[in-house]
Amino acid sequence: MENNKDDIEASDNNILWTKLSDLKSFDENPQQLVKVKRDQILVVKDKDEFYAVNNRCPHMGLSLHAAGCTIEDKTVHCKFHSSTFSYESGEVKEWLNVKGFEKFMVWLFSKFDDDAKKMMSMEPTPVETFQTKVEDDVLYVGIDMGG
């Protein structure tokens, strides 16, 4: 889903609110990927609450949507390097939790490639979260523009 300029409204507290979708669209598809400006945002419906996170894993920028969310744990998982984040707060739950053959391959690449070594030794970094709001049965996501 992509948004056009008519879907954007600025608020007075430096939050740029973008209209995403009717709430009904989340009944059949509770995890949706939407594009807001240049960002892809993963929106999750959990009961009657909505959460929004940057779809890019903070480790290497790969898609979080590819592995999806676990509603029971309130987490989103990066399947590429086994990292898990809270979709409520962005908090890191697991970081680079690679095992077995995958762990061996990471070790092997790290021996010969300085960039791979740096990537696998990165400090845990939370995933970016965004505010959401519902008005007139429409979901909006808010991006803090700073200031």
C-alpha positions as a printed Julia matrix, in Angstrom:
147×3 Matrix{Float64}:
   0.0     0.0    0.0
   1.4     3.41  -0.95
   0.17    6.77   0.26
  -0.33    9.96  -1.73
   0.08   13.57  -0.64
  -3.66   13.9    0.16
  -3.2    11.32   2.92
  -0.73   13.44   4.91
  -1.6    15.95   7.6
   0.88   17.7    9.88
   0.12   18.21  13.53
   1.28   20.99  15.79
   3.77   18.88  17.78
   6.18   17.92  14.95
   4.41   14.62  14.22
   3.62   14.03  10.56
   0.46   11.91  10.45
  -0.22    9.79   7.37
  -3.54    8.13   6.61
  -2.97    4.41   6.06
  -6.15    2.41   5.76
  -9.66    1.66   6.93
  -9.59   -0.42  10.09
 -11.61   -3.14   8.33
  -8.61   -3.95   6.11
  -6.83   -5.29   9.22
  -9.58   -7.85   9.95
  -8.33  -10.2    7.24
  -4.72   -9.03   7.19
  -3.56   -7.98  10.69
   0.06   -7.45   9.57
   0.45   -4.96   6.75
   3.42   -3.37   5.07
   2.84    0.25   4.04
   5.07    2.81   2.37
   5.23    6.27   3.91
   7.55    8.59   2.03
  10.73    6.51   1.67
  10.08    4.23   4.65
   8.38    0.86   4.65
   6.44    0.5    7.87
   5.12   -2.76   9.29
   1.76   -2.21  10.97
   0.46   -4.86  13.36
  -3.05   -5.2   14.71
  -3.0    -6.88  18.12
  -6.51   -7.21  19.54
  -7.84   -3.63  19.25
  -4.43   -1.93  19.32
  -2.2    -0.98  16.4
   1.59   -0.88  16.41
   3.99    0.38  13.76
   7.7    -0.35  13.32
  10.25    0.36  10.65
  10.33   -2.7    8.4
  14.13   -2.53   8.21
  16.02   -4.54  10.8
  18.51   -2.22  12.55
  21.27   -4.8   12.08
  21.55   -4.83   8.28
  18.37   -3.22   6.99
  16.7    -6.42   5.84
  12.93   -6.92   5.95
  11.26   -7.76   9.25
   7.98   -8.46   7.45
   9.61  -11.46   5.76
   9.38  -13.45   9.02
   6.27  -11.78  10.39
   5.12  -11.23  13.95
   4.3   -13.42  16.91
   1.25  -11.88  18.54
   1.54  -14.05  21.69
   5.0   -12.6   22.42
   4.29   -9.19  20.87
   7.43   -9.53  18.76
   8.66   -9.23  15.21
  11.54  -11.41  14.05
  14.35  -10.9   11.55
  14.78  -14.28   9.94
  18.06  -13.35   8.27
  20.22  -13.04  11.39
  17.89  -14.3   14.14
  17.05  -11.07  15.93
  13.74  -10.41  17.66
  12.17   -7.09  18.71
   9.13   -5.94  20.66
   6.71   -4.33  18.24
   5.27   -2.34  21.16
   8.49   -0.63  22.26
  11.17   -1.56  19.71
  13.18   -3.25  22.49
  15.66   -5.94  21.45
  14.52   -9.36  22.75
  17.18  -11.42  20.92
  20.18  -10.17  18.98
  22.02  -12.23  16.35
  20.91  -15.47  17.98
  22.33  -17.66  15.22
  22.75  -21.39  15.84
  24.05  -24.55  14.24
  25.21  -24.38  10.64
  24.24  -20.71  10.4
  26.54  -19.94  13.36
  29.38  -21.83  11.69
  28.9   -19.87   8.46
  28.92  -16.56  10.36
  32.14  -17.59  12.1
  33.7   -18.61   8.79
  32.8   -15.37   6.98
  33.99  -13.34   9.97
  37.45  -14.93   9.69
  37.94  -13.71   6.12
  35.81  -10.59   5.8
  36.31   -7.57   8.07
  32.89   -6.15   7.1
  31.17   -9.4    8.11
  33.07   -9.34  11.39
  31.91   -5.76  12.09
  28.3    -6.61  11.24
  28.22   -9.6   13.53
  29.8    -7.67  16.4
  27.36   -4.74  16.27
  25.78   -3.66  19.54
  22.08   -4.54  19.91
  19.97   -1.73  18.45
  16.22   -1.3   18.96
  13.91   -1.19  15.95
  12.33    2.21  15.28
   8.69    2.5   16.34
   6.01    4.95  15.27
   2.87    6.31  16.9
  -0.54    5.26  15.61
  -3.98    6.76  16.02
  -7.5     5.94  14.89
  -9.94    8.59  13.71
 -13.3     7.85  12.07
 -12.39    4.16  11.58
  -9.2     5.09   9.73
  -5.68    4.25  10.93
  -2.92    6.86  10.84
   0.79    6.49  11.54
   2.79    9.36  13.03
   6.4    10.07  12.2
   8.28   12.38  14.55
   9.86   15.1   12.42
  12.03   16.32  15.31
  12.42   19.87  16.3
